[in-house]
Amino acid sequence: MEIRGAFISAIVPPTTATATAWWFGFVRDQLVVLDATEGVRLPAGPDLAALGLAAKSRHYLGVLDGCDCYALDLDDATPLPTGYTPQGLRGLYSRLPEDLFLLAGRAVQIVEWDRTHRFCGRCGTPTEPLPGERAKQCPACGLACYPRLAPAVIVRVTRGEEILLARNNRFPQAFFSVIAGFVEPGESLEMTVRRELREEVAIEVTNLRYFASQSWPFPHSLMLGFTADYAGGEVSVDGEELAEAGWFTRDALPNIPGKPSIARALIDDFLERGTRN
């Protein structure tokens, strides 16, 4: 997934605002949208006050197809305009245009970073915006804090015409996916892939290849996708993180993740390769 429109990222708003703007407003981690019969719409207009929204903070994102874009941290107690409701981002995929959905993912991460970096992590002093940068700086000790991403790997392992899929105990629904995990300090991406597979399903792999990446704002991950071939070991799980795992053929897949995820892209690529053989 990528922004396909003409998007120019920026931090400082232009001196002259565009004729209208997109407002990505969040109540906690939920995006405020108008859920109408013709579809889901974001608040749009030249002026925030005219929309009836009260923001604790706003962050300029840039310009998408000639429209300014802002991320907003909205006050929980302020009533929303008629018809507007806060909704989870996951449920809005395919209901919002893809460009706006991807920018919403960027916006929620910036809002959350702002909320969690209001005080210096070194000395506790209230932080201040660093002019011209997406950063906050402590006026007492000078520590600068930028939005951070948590790199994570996700890997599709195949054994001939079979794919390895596992069910995580934390999944809200009983679906199976490919193996994933966060990168630990001092690791390369390749080391993380091999460690996660050893820890979670007790197998070894070979022919490790990069597939694609995806920003995943739940809460602030950068998913780096790989494919690999099975090299040895018997699949087993400890029952704590993974409930079960096994090998599946293309014509007998279990319930799998939905389209927004890179996990689904990895699985779909496996299925498409079968049709080309």
N, C-alpha and C positions, 0 to 999 in steps of 0.2 A: 504494500500500500504506500502511495506517495501522493503528495499534493500535485495535482495535474494543472491547476490554474496558474495564472501569473501571480505568484506570491513573492513579495520582497520582505524579508525579515528585517525588523528594526526594533530599536529600544526607545528612542526619543521620538515623540509624536511630531509630525511636520507642523510648521507654523500655520499653514493653511489646511484645514481639515477637508476630507473628501465630502461629497454631497450627502453621503449616508455612511453608516458604519455598522459592522457586526459586533454585537455585545455578547461575549461568552461569560455569562454570570453564573456563579456557583454558590449554592447554599450547602455548606459543608463540601461534599464531593459530588453533588448532584447538579446537573446543568439545567438552568431555567429555560424552558421552551414553551411555545404555544402549540398545543396538541389539537389541531383543527381537523375537520372532516377531509380537507384536501391534503393533509400531511402535517408533519412536524416542522415548525419554523423557529428560528432564532429571533430574539429581539433585534430589530434593525431600525436605524434612524440616525439623524445627525446629532441628536442631543440626548444624553442619558436621563436627565431630569424629566424630559417630555415623555419618556417611556414609563415613568413612575417607579424607577428602580433606585434604591439607595445602596451605594457601595462603600464598604469600609476601606477598600483600596482598589486601584485600577492599574493595569499594566499594559502598555502598548505592545502589540505583537508584530505589527507591520501592515502591509497592504495586500489584499487579495482581490484580484480583478478590479482594481480601482476603488476598493472600499477599505477604509481603515478598520482594523480589528483590535479589540481590547479584551483582556481577561479581567474579570471582576470578582472580588470577594464580597458577597452580599450578606447583609445583616439578617440573621435568622429571624429576628422579631419583626422585621418590616414586612407588611402585607405585599404580596405580589400583584401586579396588574391583573385585571380580570382575564381569565382563560389561561394564564401562565402557571405552570407547575414545575417543581424540580424533579428531574428524572435521572436515573443512573445511566452512565455513558454506554455500558455494555448493551443495554436494551435499546439504545438509539442507533446502533449501527444498522445500516440499510434503510433507516427511516430519515436520517439526515443525509444530504449530499456528501459524498466521500471527502471532498476538500474541507467542508465545514466540520465533519467528524474528526478528521486528523488535526485540524487546528484546535478543536475542543480538547483533544488529548494533550496538545502542547500547553493550552491555557490552564488546564487543571493542575498540571505539574508546576507551573510558575506560581499559581495561587498558593499551592501547598508549600512550596519553598518559601514564599514570603511569610506565611503563617508560622513556619517552624524556625525562622532565622531572625526573629525580632530582637533577640538578645545574643550577645557574643558568647560563643561556646567556650571561650578561653577565660574571660573575666566577668561575664554577666552583664556588661554594660549594654544599654539599648543601642542597636545598630542604626546606621543611617544609609540611605541609598548612595551608591558610588556613581557620581555623574558620568553619563555616557556609556555605562556598562550595566549588564544584567548582573548586578552584584550588590552586596551590602558590606559595609565596613564599620568596624568598631572605632569610634572616635578616641577611645582611651588607649588601646593597645595596637590598633592598626590592622587587626585580623580581617581579611576580606573573605567573604563567603559567596560562592557562585552556585547556581543550580547544579545539583549532582545527579548523575545517572548511575544506576546499578546494573552493570553488565551481567548478562545471563546467557548461557548456551542452551540450545535445544537441538536434539539430534534424532534423526530417523535412522534406525538400524534395520537392515534387510538381511535375510538369509534365503538366498535363491528367490523364490516367488512369495516369500512370507515377509511380513513387517512386524516388528516388535512394538506392542502397545501395552500400556499400563494404566491402571485406575488408581488415582490418588485419593487418599482418605478425605482430603480437604475439598475436593470438587463438590460444588453445590448440587450437581446432578451426577448420576452414575454413568459417566462416560469415560472412554479410554482415550489416551493420547500418547504422544511420543515423550521421551525422557527429557527433562529440563532441570537446570539448577544454576545457582548464582556462582559467579567467579569469586574465588577467595584470594586474599592478598598474596602476591608472589606467584600466582599461577598464570600460565599462558592459557589461551582458549582451548588448545588441544589437550593440555593437562586437565582442565576442568571437565571436558567431555569424557575422558577416560576414567577420571575419578568418580564422576556421577554414575557412570554405567557400572563400575565395580561396586560402589556403595549401594545402589538402588536395585540392581538386577543381577549382579555378580557375573557379568560377561566381559569379554575382551573384544575389541574391534580392530579393523584395519581399513586402509583406503579411506581415510577421513578427508572429506571435501567440504568446502564452504558452499552454502546454498543461497542464503539471502538474510537480510536483517529486517527488524521491525521495531519501531518505537512502541512500547506497551505501557500506557499510563496507569497501571494498576499495581503499585502506585507510580513508579518512576523507573521502569526497566528499559534497557535496550537489549532486545532479544537477537542473538546471533545464531543463525540456523546452520546446521551441518547435516551431511549424510555420511553413513559409514556402513561397512560390510561386517557381518558377524565373523569373529575369528575363533571363538572358543568359550567354554563355560556353560553351566546349566543355569537357566533362568530361575532365580529365587528371590523372594522379597521378605523383608523383616516384619511386615505387617503394621509398622508404625507410620511411615510416610506413604508407602504404597500398599494398597489392599491386595492387589493381584496384578500379574503381568503374564504375557504369553505371546506366541506367534500366531498371526492371523493371515489368511489368504485374501485376495481381492474380493472374492465372491462370498466371504463370510466375516465381514467386519462387524465389530460391536458398535454401540453408539459412540460417535466421535465428535470432536469440537466443531463449533460453528465457523462460518466463513471469515470473520474478521481476523482470526488468529493465524500466525505463521505456522502453528502446529497443523492446522487444517491445510495450509498450502503445501506443507511437506507430505501430508497424507495424499492429497489430491495429485501431487506430482508422481507419487508411487502408483496410483491408480491409472494415470494417463500413460505412464511408461508401459503398463501392461497392455493397453489397447494398441500401442504402436509395435508390439512384438509380433 
